[in-house]
Amino acid sequence: MKQLFLFVITMLFFFSCDETSTSEATKNNTPTQNINTSKEEKVPIKKTPPIVYDYDTTKWTDLKHLDASIVIDMRYATTNNFVKEKMYDCSRCFLRPQVAKQILAAHQILQEGGLGLKMLDCFRPRPIQQKLWDKFQDARYVTPPSKGSMHNRGAAVDLTIVDGDGKQLDMGTPFDFFGKEAHHAYTDLSKEVLANRKLLKETMEAVSLKPIRTEWWHYSYQAKSYELSDMLWNCE
């Protein structure tokens, strides 16, 4: 009986060792994954450089800094104007900060219909006003420099509407057309032109800018009084 007991113990020990060996062999033959312990390379994040303002931001806003989708076509920075001379050294649209916000609001209203604003003139320094007066001394269209205009205060704009492709809507006359056809009261125009003028007028009035009688393109912000200015902007 004692011999039988020793035999059973021996056999159990034998099978246990064999199973352990097999398990160890299996572990040793299992392929291992190559673990990359090196740190992942960090891709540098490109930071947009801050805007460097070359003017007093408490007094002025360059409209392009508010929304680059507003078309800037300052006609007095070209020869495409009624005096056929370049008056500005470069095409930048400056306005008083609150006025600029109102223009942005008007642009956003038009964008809802796939349209937008095109700026034809904004702040106009008084020396330029004098040049225009010397060329065309008619107070219905050019304010005498001695008085100063809303343009000279940074509170008036000349503008029109463009479609999604940047094409100007038909307003019946060119910008700076000095005749009755450019007056708001003139109605001997096509339905399309009248509708376009109405859209511009209603949009501008919705943001508190008022028209003048003789020019469909001219609107001014009169909720606040601003001083006349001779500020000349940088063109470098």
Order of alpha helices (4+ residues) and beta strands (2+ residues): alpha-beta-beta-beta-alpha-beta-alpha-beta-alpha-beta-beta
